[in-house]
Amino acid sequence: MTHFETLDYIKNSYSERICQLKEEKKAGKKIVGTLCLFVPDEIIFAAGADRVILCGGKNDTIPIAEQYLPRNTCPLVKSSFGSIVNNGCSGVKSCSHFGLVDMIVAENTCDSKKKMYELMGNYVPTYVIDLPQKPDSSAAVKYFLEELNRFKEVMEKLTGNIITAEGLKKEIVSSNETRRLIHRLYNLRKAEFPPISGLDMIKVMQKQYVLSAEGFKKALQDLIEEAEQAREDPNRADFKASLAHRPRIMISGCPMPGGNTKVPEIIENRGGLIVVEESCTGTRSFWDLVDENKDPMTALAERYIKIPCSCMTPNDRRIDNILELAREFKVDGVVHYTLQFCHGYNIERYKVQQALRNAGIPMLSIETDYSDSDIEQIGLRVDAFMEMLS
């Protein structure tokens, strides 16, 4: 794939961001940690606070978490909790931003998370947004709007700032600008020879909630410019030859927080070309815009309740999205990626496979954790899948 300077900046921007967060705290700005897409950034920013993601994607904090949580718990939950409990334990490297947050704003998307939050509150002040899980019912938006209004009050109390309708509208417009930029970048991946690899794109998306909102937006603008220039470069024969006959792959399923790129690396190292991700690290984070012409709180409730997480039931919207993305990005096959003990996505896998089979699209199901113990086994299965698609 083409080398982009902006990619280097994004991948190596963590230290700069930590310095920025420390300066913000010195100046009195509150830092909010989140773990899910269902928490609207717009409300946090309109209150004058900043935000970082706390989803764990590393294996080395899991043993710490297993002192408190059952071993048969989702690795994302254990890694996240271990990072918060660790926060400076000797012998284990922890991400610096976990210790900088003034409050964690969580959501009840799964039972493991809900019970973990009860323990997490002993370490960091934690507020949980309740989430209606029948999104198409007439009462869902109304109930979620009430929850977001309560969250708005919590943010006002935390920061001492009043959140105005004008402030919310400004943040909605800004967030929509970022979503449109990501759309532009993803649209470049629809080409026969995408200018950016799937693995690089995933690393960009992993930084979406670590970098500042404005920093990420500026990086996207620069990356798009570089990618569009590369697409028009007439001297790309060798590059195109390297991508010829590589199966176009969609990854669908669980989130992939920073530090967790095991499966994408295997796919692209074994000859696949990842062109789209139907996940919280991918399209679910930006695909739908917030309506800028409605009451801002209502518009936020309507947009965020549409996120097709597997906690929702029925979750036909996710099936429809997968089929639509498969058509738009001309995928040859889908890798359905689930974390061990993530029962929602593991059970929903059957419906996804049935829908893809009816559409004539092959699917490979991979269930794994954050360890390296199954790399060779997954590699052999991916090899067979790629051979079948070629």
C-alpha positions in Angstrom: 0.0 0.0 0.0 1.0 3.6 -0.5 2.9 5.2 2.4 1.2 8.3 3.9 2.9 10.8 6.3 -0.4 11.4 8.0 -0.7 7.7 8.9 2.6 7.9 10.7 1.4 11.0 12.6 -1.9 9.2 13.6 -0.2 6.0 14.7 2.4 7.9 16.8 0.2 10.7 18.2 -0.5 9.1 21.6 2.2 10.9 23.6 1.2 14.3 22.1 -2.4 13.6 23.1 -1.4 12.7 26.7 0.5 16.0 27.0 -2.6 17.8 25.7 -4.9 16.1 28.2 -2.6 17.0 31.1 -2.5 20.6 30.0 -6.3 20.6 29.8 -6.6 19.2 33.3 -4.2 21.9 34.6 -6.5 24.5 33.0 -9.5 23.0 34.8 -11.1 21.1 31.9 -12.8 17.9 32.8 -11.9 14.7 31.1 -14.6 12.0 30.5 -13.8 8.4 29.7 -16.3 6.4 27.6 -16.5 2.8 26.5 -19.2 2.7 23.8 -20.6 4.5 20.8 -24.0 5.0 22.5 -22.6 7.9 24.6 -23.0 11.0 22.5 -19.8 13.0 22.3 -21.8 16.1 21.4 -23.1 16.4 24.9 -19.7 16.0 26.5 -18.1 18.6 24.2 -21.0 21.0 24.6 -20.4 20.9 28.3 -16.8 22.1 27.8 -15.2 18.7 28.6 -12.9 16.5 26.6 -13.3 12.8 25.9 -11.1 9.7 25.6 -12.0 6.0 25.0 -11.3 3.5 27.7 -12.0 0.3 25.8 -9.2 -2.2 26.4 -7.5 -4.0 23.5 -4.4 -5.3 25.3 -3.8 -8.7 26.7 -1.4 -7.8 29.5 -4.0 -6.2 31.8 -6.4 -9.2 31.6 -4.6 -11.2 34.5 -5.2 -8.1 36.7 -8.9 -8.1 35.9 -9.2 -11.8 36.5 -8.5 -11.1 40.2 -12.0 -9.5 40.2 -13.9 -10.9 37.2 -14.5 -14.4 36.1 -12.1 -15.8 33.5 -15.1 -16.6 31.2 -15.7 -12.9 30.6 -15.3 -11.0 27.3 -11.6 -9.9 26.9 -12.6 -6.4 26.0 -14.4 -6.1 29.4 -11.4 -7.7 31.3 -8.8 -5.6 29.5 -10.7 -2.3 30.1 -11.2 -3.1 33.8 -7.7 -4.3 34.2 -6.3 -1.0 32.8 -8.4 1.0 35.2 -7.5 -1.1 38.3 -3.9 -1.3 37.2 -3.2 2.4 36.7 0.4 2.2 37.7 0.8 -1.3 39.1 4.5 -2.3 38.7 5.4 -4.8 36.0 2.4 -4.0 33.7 2.4 -1.2 31.2 -0.8 0.8 31.3 -2.1 3.5 29.0 -1.6 6.9 30.5 -5.0 8.3 29.6 -6.8 5.8 31.9 -5.5 7.7 34.9 -6.5 11.1 33.6 -10.3 10.8 33.5 -12.5 12.7 36.0 -15.5 10.5 35.3 -16.4 7.4 33.3 -19.7 7.6 31.3 -20.8 4.0 30.6 -23.9 2.3 29.1 -25.6 -1.0 29.7 -25.0 -2.8 26.4 -24.3 -6.2 28.0 -24.5 -8.0 31.3 -20.7 -8.3 31.8 -20.3 -4.6 31.3 -23.1 -3.7 33.7 -21.7 -5.7 36.5 -18.2 -4.6 35.8 -19.3 -1.0 36.1 -20.5 -1.6 39.7 -16.9 -2.6 40.5 -15.4 0.2 38.4 -17.2 2.8 40.4 -14.9 2.0 43.3 -11.9 3.4 41.3 -13.3 6.2 39.2 -16.7 8.0 39.5 -18.9 6.2 37.0 -22.3 7.2 35.5 -24.3 4.6 33.5 -26.7 5.6 30.8 -29.6 3.1 30.5 -30.2 1.9 27.0 -33.5 0.6 25.7 -32.8 -2.5 23.6 -35.9 -2.6 21.4 -35.0 0.4 19.3 -37.9 0.2 16.9 -40.6 0.3 19.6 -42.5 3.5 20.0 -41.3 4.2 23.5 -37.6 3.6 22.8 -36.6 7.1 21.5 -38.7 8.7 24.2 -37.0 6.7 27.0 -33.6 7.2 25.6 -34.2 11.0 25.3 -35.0 11.0 29.0 -31.8 9.2 29.7 -29.8 11.7 27.6 -31.4 14.6 29.4 -30.3 13.1 32.7 -26.8 12.6 31.3 -26.8 16.3 30.2 -27.6 17.3 33.8 -24.7 15.1 35.0 -22.3 16.8 32.6 -23.5 20.2 33.6 -22.9 19.3 37.3 -19.4 17.9 36.5 -18.2 20.9 34.5 -20.2 23.7 36.1 -21.2 24.7 32.6 -24.8 25.0 31.2 -25.3 23.1 27.9 -27.3 25.3 25.6 -29.2 24.3 22.4 -26.9 26.5 20.4 -23.8 24.8 21.9 -25.3 21.3 21.1 -26.1 22.3 17.5 -22.5 23.5 17.1 -21.1 20.2 18.3 -23.6 18.2 16.1 -22.5 20.1 13.0 -18.8 19.5 14.0 -19.3 15.8 14.6 -21.2 15.4 11.3 -18.3 17.1 9.5 -16.0 14.4 10.9 -18.5 11.6 9.9 -18.6 13.0 6.4 -14.8 13.0 6.2 -14.7 9.3 7.3 -17.3 8.6 4.6 -15.0 10.2 2.0 -12.1 8.0 3.2 -14.2 4.9 3.1 -15.5 5.7 -0.4 -11.9 5.6 -1.6 -11.8 2.0 -0.5 -14.6 1.1 -3.0 -12.1 1.4 -5.8 -10.6 -1.7 -7.4 -7.2 -0.7 -6.0 -7.9 1.1 -2.6 -5.1 3.5 -1.7 -5.1 2.5 2.0 -5.0 -0.9 3.5 -7.6 -2.3 5.8 -5.2 -2.6 8.6 -4.1 1.0 8.3 -7.7 2.1 8.2 -8.5 0.2 11.4 -5.6 1.8 13.2 -6.9 5.2 12.0 -10.4 4.4 13.4 -8.9 3.2 16.7 -7.5 6.7 17.2 -10.9 8.3 16.6 -11.8 8.4 20.3 -8.3 8.8 21.6 -7.3 12.0 19.7 -9.0 15.2 20.3 -12.0 15.8 18.0 -10.3 18.7 16.2 -7.0 16.8 16.0 -8.7 13.8 14.4 -10.6 15.9 12.0 -7.5 17.7 10.8 -5.7 14.3 10.4 -8.6 13.0 8.3 -8.5 16.0 6.0 -4.7 15.5 5.5 -5.0 11.8 5.0 -7.8 12.1 2.4 -5.8 14.6 0.5 -2.8 12.2 0.4 -5.0 9.3 -0.5 -6.7 11.1 -3.3 -3.3 12.2 -4.7 -2.1 8.6 -4.6 -5.2 7.4 -6.4 -4.4 9.8 -9.3 -0.7 8.9 -9.4 0.0 7.4 -12.9 3.0 5.6 -11.6 1.2 3.0 -9.6 1.6 -0.1 -11.8 3.6 -2.0 -9.2 1.1 -1.1 -6.5 -1.9 -2.2 -8.5 -0.1 -5.5 -9.4 0.4 -6.2 -5.7 -3.4 -5.9 -5.1 -4.5 -7.9 -8.2 -6.5 -11.0 -7.4 -6.6 -10.4 -3.7 -10.1 -11.2 -2.3 -12.0 -8.2 -1.0 -13.0 -8.8 2.6 -15.4 -7.3 5.0 -14.8 -7.7 8.8 -18.1 -7.8 10.7 -18.7 -8.2 14.4 -17.1 -7.1 17.6 -15.2 -3.9 18.2 -11.4 -3.8 17.8 -10.0 -1.3 20.4 -6.5 0.0 20.1 -3.9 -2.8 20.6 -6.2 -5.4 19.0 -5.3 -6.0 15.4 -4.5 -9.7 15.4 -7.2 -10.8 13.0 -6.9 -8.0 10.5 -3.1 -8.6 10.4 -3.6 -12.3 9.7 -6.2 -11.6 6.9 -4.0 -9.1 5.0 -0.7 -11.0 5.6 -2.4 -14.1 4.2 -3.5 -12.4 1.0 -6.8 -10.7 1.8 -7.7 -7.1 1.2 -10.0 -5.6 3.9 -12.1 -3.0 2.2 -14.8 -2.3 5.0 -15.5 -3.0 8.6 -19.0 -3.5 9.9 -18.2 -2.9 13.6 -18.0 -0.2 16.2 -14.5 0.4 15.1 -15.8 0.8 11.6 -19.1 1.9 10.0 -21.3 1.9 13.1 -19.3 4.8 14.5 -20.0 7.2 11.6 -22.5 5.9 9.0 -25.6 7.8 10.2 -25.5 11.6 10.7 -27.4 13.5 13.4 -30.3 15.6 12.0 -29.1 19.2 12.2 -32.6 20.6 11.7 -34.4 19.0 14.7 -34.3 19.8 18.4 -30.7 18.8 19.2 -31.5 16.4 22.1 -34.2 14.6 20.1 -31.9 14.4 17.1 -29.2 12.8 19.2 -31.5 10.3 20.8 -32.9 9.3 17.3 -29.4 8.9 15.8 -27.7 7.0 18.6 -30.5 4.6 19.2 -30.1 3.4 15.6 -26.6 2.0 16.2 -27.1 -1.7 15.4 -25.3 -3.3 18.3 -26.0 -6.9 19.0 -27.6 -5.9 22.3 -30.6 -4.7 20.2 -33.5 -7.0 19.5 -34.6 -7.6 16.9 -31.5 -6.5 15.1 -32.5 -6.6 11.5 -30.9 -3.2 10.9 -27.5 -4.8 11.3 -28.3 -7.6 8.8 -29.5 -5.0 6.3 -26.4 -2.9 6.8 -24.1 -5.9 6.2 -25.8 -6.8 3.0 -25.7 -3.1 1.8 -22.0 -2.7 2.7 -21.2 -6.0 0.9 -22.8 -4.6 -2.3 -21.4 -1.1 -2.0 -17.8 -2.3 -1.4 -18.0 -5.3 -3.8 -16.8 -7.8 -1.1 -15.9 -11.4 -2.1 -16.2 -12.7 1.5 -17.0 -11.8 5.1 -14.9 -12.6 8.1 -17.3 -12.6 11.1 -15.1 -11.7 14.1 -16.3 -12.3 17.6 -14.6 -12.2 21.0 -14.8 -15.1 23.3 -17.8 -14.9 25.6 -19.4 -12.1 23.7 -22.7 -13.9 23.5 -24.6 -11.3 21.6 -22.4 -11.3 18.5 -21.7 -15.1 18.8 -25.4 -15.9 18.7 -26.2 -13.3 16.1 -23.5 -14.9 13.8 -26.1 -17.5 12.7 -28.5 -14.9 11.3 -25.6 -13.1 9.6 -24.4 -16.3 8.0 -27.9 -17.2 6.8 -28.4 -13.7 5.2 -25.0 -13.9 3.5 -25.6 -17.4 2.2 -28.8 -16.3 0.6 -26.9 -13.4 -1.0 -24.3 -15.8 -2.3 -21.5 -14.4 -0.1 -19.1 -16.8 1.7 -18.4 -16.2 5.4 -15.7 -17.3 7.7 -16.4 -17.2 11.5 -13.6 -16.5 13.9 -14.0 -16.5 17.6 -10.9 -15.5 19.6 -9.4 -13.5 22.4 -6.4 -11.1 22.8 -3.7 -13.7 23.2 -1.4 -15.0 20.5 -2.1 -18.6 21.2 -4.3 -19.2 18.2 -2.5 -17.2 15.6 -1.4 -20.2 13.6 -4.7 -21.9 13.8 -6.6 -18.8 12.6 -3.9 -18.4 9.8 -4.6 -21.8 8.5 -8.4 -21.2 8.4 -7.9 -17.8 6.7 -5.6 -19.5 4.1 -8.3 -22.0 3.3 -10.9 -19.2 3.0 -8.7 -17.1 0.7 -8.0 -20.1 -1.5 -11.8 -20.7 -1.8 -12.4 -17.1 -2.7 -9.6 -16.9 -5.3 
